[in-house]
Amino acid sequence: MFSIFAGMIGTAFSLLIRLELSAPGVQFLAGDHQLFNVIISAHALIMIFFMVIIVKTDLDIFKYNIVNFSNTLINFKNWSARKGVTSTIPSNNNNSNNENPPFPSEKYLIVDPHENRFSGGLIAKAATLAKGVYIFETPSGHTYVGSSINLFVRVTSYFYNSILKSGTRAVLVYFFKHGFEGVVLTLYVMNPNSSIEQILIMEQYFLDHYFNHPLNLNTDNIASGSGKHYPMSETAKQRLRKQRGIAFFIYDITTASLVGMFDSKTHAKMHMSIDHRTLDDCLTNGTLYLGRFIISLEIMTELHHSFEPSLSLTEFKDLINYVKVEYRITNQPVRKQFTALNVKNPSSPLCGTYNSIGEFARKINVDRGSIRPYINGEKPAGSLYKNEWLLSSINE
């Protein structure tokens, strides 16, 4: 409001200055040149310091509040969407077995989680980007408690056969031997704004609740434990808590080992040459990168109990490049050979036969995706690309 009032005064001074300069000679100020100078200085000071700066500050604060509000809405949307999850055992918020968790949470029970491990399944609907605690319960009465800042990625990592073979935890040995038939997965989805410390306190509560059970598969009673038969040191626990949610950890499921670690998205993209959309998909939905690597925001001690990658950065980059070549050979579509004729200039040096769409796209500096429909016959016969190129596949 103050900036609006200051703007009105500044506008009045501006109008007075313009009227005085609108014609030669004395106009409205009766020849008082000192007053004219004062008005000019006052106009500048008022407009800059009492309107522009104040308005800019208010706008910055407004934008900051809008961003925070938008993030809150997104989190609330993700939180609310999970309420629609259904399963063989109906999800509810009623705690059984005298449970009294230290923090509010949504409780989901999913029968046969192995059959619901894919994107779009019950686990994805309840646990994508969700923070909280997970509990496996087997038909024989065995239990296992864990926690994560992304429950979907963490839970689905248990279903990879190569990880189960590693046998680095008792729970992995059990599932590798007995499978997941009849297993019930319980998810306690916490508020999206929950801190790492709150998640660990929640995990510790359920560890205390289940640890003395004779068939419990947790081998130590410490949240974020090492999975060995001895407790994780306090130094290691603090280091793990500090790293969670900050660094990127890359796991190779074929060797069940940590092969890479990065400090940020930019660092990861620079060394892996990975598209940001692919990286977000791997982090959010647990999609395997190149069909082989898990990208996680947290240490997954089920795979690798060490904090240090098993490969140097150079070795990691060589591995990624090697897998990329193999992945393209086995997953990329067969290259299509085709001819390109410029109907407006048949003598163009760009006319001729091309072995791939990419080769032609680089020649004329266009996106490959825009060419593909003409090669694949998705466009009507005789259609011209950019109204001048007749593209004809010769692979058929």
C-alpha positions as CSV (number, residue, x, y, z in Angstrom):
1,M,0.0,0.0,0.0
2,F,2.8,2.4,0.9
3,S,4.5,1.7,-2.5
4,I,1.3,2.6,-4.3
5,F,1.1,5.9,-2.4
6,A,4.7,6.6,-3.1
7,G,4.1,5.8,-6.8
8,M,1.3,8.3,-7.0
9,I,3.5,11.1,-5.5
10,G,6.3,10.2,-7.9
11,T,3.9,10.2,-10.8
12,A,2.6,13.7,-9.8
13,F,6.2,15.0,-9.7
14,S,6.8,13.4,-13.1
15,L,3.7,15.1,-14.5
16,L,4.9,18.4,-13.2
17,I,8.4,18.0,-14.7
18,R,6.9,17.1,-18.1
19,L,4.5,20.1,-18.0
20,E,7.3,22.4,-17.2
21,L,9.4,21.0,-20.1
22,S,6.5,20.9,-22.6
23,A,7.2,24.3,-24.0
24,P,10.1,26.9,-23.9
25,G,10.2,29.5,-21.2
26,V,8.6,29.7,-17.8
27,Q,5.5,27.5,-17.3
28,F,4.2,26.5,-13.9
29,L,7.1,27.0,-11.5
30,A,7.3,30.8,-11.9
31,G,11.0,30.6,-12.9
32,D,12.1,28.9,-9.7
33,H,14.9,26.8,-11.1
34,Q,16.0,25.5,-7.7
35,L,12.5,24.2,-7.0
36,F,12.6,22.4,-10.4
37,N,15.9,20.7,-9.4
38,V,14.4,19.7,-6.1
39,I,11.4,18.1,-7.8
40,I,13.6,16.1,-10.2
41,S,15.7,14.8,-7.3
42,A,12.6,14.0,-5.2
43,H,11.0,12.2,-8.1
44,A,14.1,10.0,-8.5
45,L,14.4,9.1,-4.8
46,I,10.7,8.4,-4.3
47,M,10.4,6.2,-7.4
48,I,13.5,4.2,-6.8
49,F,13.7,3.8,-3.1
50,F,10.0,4.0,-2.0
51,M,8.3,2.3,-4.9
52,V,10.5,0.1,-7.2
53,I,12.6,-1.5,-4.4
54,I,9.7,-2.0,-2.1
55,V,7.5,-3.5,-5.0
56,K,10.4,-5.8,-6.0
57,T,10.9,-7.0,-2.4
58,D,7.2,-7.7,-2.1
59,L,7.1,-9.6,-5.4
60,D,10.1,-11.7,-4.3
61,I,8.3,-12.6,-1.0
62,F,5.1,-13.3,-2.9
63,K,6.9,-15.6,-5.4
64,Y,8.6,-17.4,-2.5
65,N,5.3,-18.0,-0.8
66,I,3.7,-19.2,-4.1
67,V,6.5,-21.7,-4.6
68,N,6.2,-23.0,-1.1
69,F,2.4,-23.2,-1.4
70,S,2.8,-25.1,-4.7
71,N,5.2,-27.6,-3.2
72,T,2.8,-28.1,-0.3
73,L,-0.1,-28.7,-2.8
74,I,2.0,-31.2,-4.7
75,N,2.9,-33.0,-1.5
76,F,-0.7,-32.9,-0.3
77,K,-1.8,-34.3,-3.7
78,N,0.7,-37.2,-3.4
79,W,-0.4,-37.8,0.2
80,S,-4.1,-37.7,-0.7
81,A,-3.7,-39.9,-3.8
82,R,-2.5,-42.7,-1.6
83,K,-5.8,-42.8,0.2
84,G,-7.3,-44.4,-2.9
85,V,-5.0,-47.4,-2.7
86,T,-6.9,-50.7,-2.3
87,S,-5.7,-54.2,-1.6
88,T,-6.9,-57.6,-0.7
89,I,-6.7,-56.5,2.9
90,P,-8.4,-53.1,3.0
91,S,-6.0,-50.3,4.1
92,N,-7.0,-48.3,7.2
93,N,-5.6,-46.1,9.9
94,N,-6.5,-48.4,12.8
95,N,-3.5,-49.7,14.6
96,S,-3.6,-53.3,15.7
97,N,-1.5,-55.2,18.2
98,N,-1.5,-52.3,20.6
99,E,0.6,-50.2,18.2
100,N,1.0,-46.6,19.1
101,P,3.6,-45.1,16.6
102,P,5.3,-41.8,17.6
103,F,4.2,-40.0,14.5
104,P,1.0,-39.9,12.4
105,S,1.0,-42.2,9.4
106,E,-1.2,-43.9,6.8
107,K,-1.2,-47.6,7.2
108,Y,-1.4,-49.9,4.1
109,L,-1.5,-53.7,4.0
110,I,-0.6,-55.3,0.7
111,V,-1.0,-59.0,0.1
112,D,1.6,-60.6,-2.2
113,P,3.7,-57.5,-2.8
114,H,5.8,-59.4,-5.3
115,E,2.9,-59.3,-7.8
116,N,2.4,-55.6,-7.1
117,R,6.0,-54.5,-7.5
118,F,5.6,-52.9,-10.9
119,S,4.9,-49.2,-11.7
120,G,1.1,-48.7,-11.4
121,G,0.8,-51.5,-8.9
122,L,-0.5,-51.2,-5.3
123,I,3.0,-50.5,-3.9
124,A,3.6,-47.7,-6.4
125,K,0.2,-46.1,-5.6
126,A,0.9,-46.1,-1.9
127,A,4.6,-45.6,-1.7
128,T,6.0,-43.6,-4.6
129,L,8.0,-40.7,-3.2
130,A,6.7,-41.6,0.2
131,K,8.6,-41.5,3.5
132,G,8.0,-44.0,6.2
133,V,8.5,-47.6,7.5
134,Y,7.9,-51.0,5.8
135,I,7.4,-54.3,7.4
136,F,7.4,-57.7,5.8
137,E,5.4,-60.5,7.4
138,T,5.7,-64.1,6.1
139,P,3.2,-67.0,6.4
140,S,5.6,-68.7,8.8
141,G,5.6,-65.7,11.1
142,H,8.9,-64.1,10.2
143,T,9.0,-60.3,10.3
144,Y,11.4,-57.7,9.0
145,V,11.4,-53.9,9.6
146,G,13.0,-51.2,7.5
147,S,12.5,-47.5,6.6
148,S,13.1,-45.2,3.6
149,I,12.7,-41.8,2.2
150,N,11.3,-43.4,-1.0
151,L,9.4,-46.5,0.1
152,F,8.6,-47.7,-3.5
153,V,12.3,-47.8,-4.6
154,R,13.4,-49.4,-1.4
155,V,10.7,-52.1,-1.2
156,T,10.9,-53.1,-4.8
157,S,14.7,-53.6,-4.5
158,Y,14.0,-56.7,-2.5
159,F,12.4,-58.4,-5.6
160,Y,15.6,-58.5,-7.7
161,N,16.9,-62.0,-7.8
162,S,20.6,-60.9,-8.0
163,I,20.1,-58.9,-4.8
164,L,18.5,-61.8,-3.0
165,K,21.4,-64.0,-4.1
166,S,23.9,-61.6,-2.4
167,G,22.7,-62.8,1.0
168,T,24.0,-59.7,2.8
169,R,21.1,-59.8,5.2
170,A,19.1,-62.5,6.9
171,V,15.9,-61.2,5.2
172,L,17.5,-61.6,1.7
173,V,18.6,-65.2,2.6
174,Y,15.0,-66.0,3.7
175,F,13.3,-64.6,0.7
176,F,15.8,-66.2,-1.7
177,K,15.1,-69.6,-0.1
178,H,11.3,-69.3,0.5
179,G,10.1,-66.7,-2.0
180,F,7.3,-64.2,-1.5
181,E,4.2,-66.4,-1.6
182,G,1.8,-65.4,1.1
183,V,4.0,-62.5,2.3
184,V,2.1,-59.4,3.6
185,L,3.7,-56.0,3.3
186,T,2.7,-53.3,5.7
187,L,3.6,-49.7,4.8
188,Y,3.4,-46.8,7.3
189,V,3.4,-43.7,5.1
190,M,4.4,-40.6,7.0
191,N,3.9,-37.0,6.3
192,P,5.9,-35.8,3.2
193,N,7.6,-33.2,5.3
194,S,8.9,-35.7,7.9
195,S,12.6,-35.4,8.6
196,I,15.2,-38.2,8.4
197,E,15.3,-38.2,12.2
198,Q,11.6,-38.7,12.5
199,I,11.7,-41.6,10.1
200,L,14.5,-43.2,12.1
201,I,12.5,-42.8,15.3
202,M,9.5,-44.4,13.6
203,E,11.7,-47.3,12.4
204,Q,13.2,-47.7,15.9
205,Y,9.7,-47.8,17.4
206,F,8.7,-50.8,15.2
207,L,12.1,-52.4,15.7
208,D,11.5,-52.3,19.4
209,H,8.0,-53.7,18.8
210,Y,9.1,-56.7,16.7
211,F,12.7,-57.3,17.6
212,N,12.1,-59.7,20.5
213,H,9.8,-61.8,18.3
214,P,11.5,-65.2,18.0
215,L,11.2,-65.1,14.2
216,N,12.3,-61.5,13.6
217,L,14.8,-61.2,10.7
218,N,16.4,-58.0,11.8
219,T,19.8,-58.9,13.1
220,D,20.3,-55.7,15.1
221,N,17.9,-53.5,17.0
222,I,19.2,-50.2,15.7
223,A,17.5,-48.1,13.1
224,S,19.6,-47.9,9.9
225,G,21.7,-50.8,11.3
226,S,24.4,-52.4,9.2
227,G,22.5,-55.7,8.8
228,K,25.4,-57.5,10.4
229,H,25.4,-59.3,13.8
230,Y,26.9,-56.2,15.4
231,P,25.6,-52.7,15.8
232,M,26.6,-49.9,13.5
233,S,29.0,-47.5,15.1
234,E,27.6,-44.1,16.1
235,T,30.0,-42.4,13.6
236,A,28.8,-44.6,10.8
237,K,25.2,-44.0,11.7
238,Q,25.7,-40.2,11.7
239,R,27.5,-40.4,8.3
240,L,24.6,-42.5,6.9
241,R,22.0,-40.0,8.2
242,K,24.0,-37.1,6.7
243,Q,24.3,-38.8,3.3
244,R,20.6,-39.9,3.1
245,G,18.7,-37.7,0.6
246,I,21.8,-35.7,-0.4
247,A,24.0,-38.0,-2.5
248,F,23.1,-40.3,-5.4
249,F,24.0,-43.9,-5.0
250,I,24.3,-46.2,-8.1
251,Y,23.9,-50.0,-7.5
252,D,24.6,-52.7,-10.1
253,I,22.0,-55.4,-9.6
254,T,24.1,-58.0,-11.4
255,T,26.8,-57.8,-8.7
256,A,24.6,-56.5,-5.9
257,S,27.2,-53.8,-5.2
258,L,27.6,-50.0,-4.9
259,V,29.4,-48.9,-8.0
260,G,29.0,-45.1,-8.0
261,M,28.2,-42.2,-5.7
262,F,27.5,-38.6,-6.7
263,D,27.0,-35.4,-4.8
264,S,24.3,-33.9,-7.0
265,K,22.2,-34.3,-10.1
266,T,24.6,-32.1,-12.0
267,H,27.5,-34.2,-11.0
268,A,25.7,-37.4,-11.9
269,K,24.6,-36.1,-15.3
270,M,28.0,-34.9,-16.1
271,H,29.7,-38.2,-15.6
272,M,26.9,-40.5,-16.7
273,S,25.6,-38.5,-19.6
274,I,22.1,-39.2,-18.4
275,D,19.0,-37.2,-19.3
276,H,17.4,-35.4,-16.4
277,R,14.0,-36.9,-17.2
278,T,15.5,-40.4,-17.1
279,L,17.3,-39.6,-13.8
280,D,14.1,-38.4,-12.3
281,D,12.2,-41.5,-13.5
282,C,14.8,-43.8,-11.9
283,L,14.8,-41.9,-8.6
284,T,11.0,-41.5,-8.4
285,N,9.7,-44.8,-9.9
286,G,12.6,-47.1,-9.3
287,T,13.1,-47.7,-13.0
288,L,16.3,-49.6,-13.7
289,Y,18.8,-47.4,-15.6
290,L,19.9,-49.3,-18.7
291,G,18.0,-52.3,-17.3
292,R,20.8,-52.9,-14.8
293,F,21.4,-50.0,-12.3
294,I,19.3,-48.8,-9.3
295,I,19.7,-45.1,-8.7
296,S,18.8,-44.3,-5.1
297,L,18.9,-41.3,-2.8
298,E,19.9,-43.4,0.1
299,I,22.4,-46.1,1.1
300,M,20.8,-49.5,0.5
301,T,22.6,-51.7,2.9
302,E,20.7,-54.8,1.7
303,L,23.0,-54.6,-1.4
304,H,26.3,-53.2,-0.1
305,H,27.2,-52.5,3.5
306,S,30.2,-50.3,2.7
307,F,29.9,-46.5,2.2
308,E,32.5,-46.5,-0.6
309,P,31.8,-47.5,-4.2
310,S,33.6,-50.7,-5.4
311,L,34.7,-48.9,-8.6
312,S,36.7,-45.7,-9.1
313,L,35.1,-42.9,-11.1
314,T,37.0,-43.9,-14.3
315,E,36.0,-47.6,-13.9
316,F,32.4,-46.6,-13.3
317,K,32.3,-44.4,-16.4
318,D,33.8,-47.2,-18.5
319,L,31.2,-49.6,-17.1
320,I,28.4,-47.2,-17.9
321,N,29.7,-46.7,-21.5
322,Y,30.1,-50.5,-22.0
323,V,26.5,-51.2,-20.7
324,K,25.1,-48.4,-22.9
325,V,26.6,-50.1,-26.0
326,E,25.2,-53.5,-25.0
327,Y,21.8,-51.9,-24.1
328,R,21.5,-50.2,-27.5
329,I,22.4,-53.4,-29.3
330,T,19.7,-55.4,-27.6
331,N,17.0,-52.8,-27.0
332,Q,17.3,-50.2,-29.8
333,P,15.1,-50.7,-32.9
334,V,16.9,-51.9,-36.1
335,R,18.2,-49.1,-38.2
336,K,16.1,-48.4,-41.3
337,Q,17.8,-47.6,-44.5
338,F,16.0,-45.0,-46.7
339,T,16.3,-42.6,-49.6
340,A,15.8,-38.9,-49.4
341,L,14.9,-36.8,-52.4
342,N,14.5,-33.0,-52.3
343,V,11.6,-32.4,-54.8
344,K,12.4,-28.7,-54.9
345,N,16.1,-29.2,-55.6
346,P,16.7,-32.8,-56.9
347,S,20.4,-32.0,-57.4
348,S,20.9,-31.1,-53.7
349,P,24.0,-32.9,-52.3
350,L,21.8,-34.0,-49.4
351,C,19.8,-36.3,-51.7
352,G,20.7,-39.9,-51.5
353,T,20.6,-43.1,-49.4
354,Y,21.0,-43.0,-45.6
355,N,21.7,-45.8,-43.3
356,S,19.9,-44.3,-40.3
357,I,17.5,-41.6,-39.4
358,G,20.1,-40.0,-37.1
359,E,22.5,-39.7,-40.1
360,F,20.0,-37.7,-42.1
361,A,18.8,-35.7,-39.1
362,R,22.4,-34.5,-38.4
363,K,22.8,-33.5,-42.1
364,I,19.8,-31.2,-42.2
365,N,20.0,-30.3,-38.5
366,V,16.5,-31.5,-37.3
367,D,15.2,-33.8,-34.6
368,R,15.0,-37.5,-35.4
369,G,11.6,-37.9,-33.9
370,S,10.1,-35.6,-36.5
371,I,11.5,-37.7,-39.3
372,R,10.5,-41.1,-38.0
373,P,6.7,-41.0,-38.9
374,Y,7.6,-40.5,-42.6
375,I,10.0,-43.5,-42.6
376,N,7.6,-45.8,-40.6
377,G,4.7,-45.1,-43.0
378,E,2.7,-43.3,-40.3
379,K,2.1,-40.4,-42.8
380,P,0.0,-40.7,-45.9
381,A,1.9,-42.0,-49.0
382,G,3.7,-39.2,-50.8
383,S,3.8,-36.9,-47.8
384,L,6.7,-34.5,-47.9
385,Y,8.8,-33.8,-44.9
386,K,9.1,-30.0,-44.4
387,N,7.2,-29.7,-47.8
388,E,10.3,-30.7,-49.7
389,W,11.7,-34.0,-48.7
390,L,10.3,-37.3,-50.0
391,L,11.5,-40.1,-47.7
392,S,11.2,-43.7,-48.8
393,S,12.2,-46.7,-46.7
394,I,14.1,-49.4,-48.6
395,N,14.2,-51.9,-45.7
396,E,10.8,-53.3,-46.5
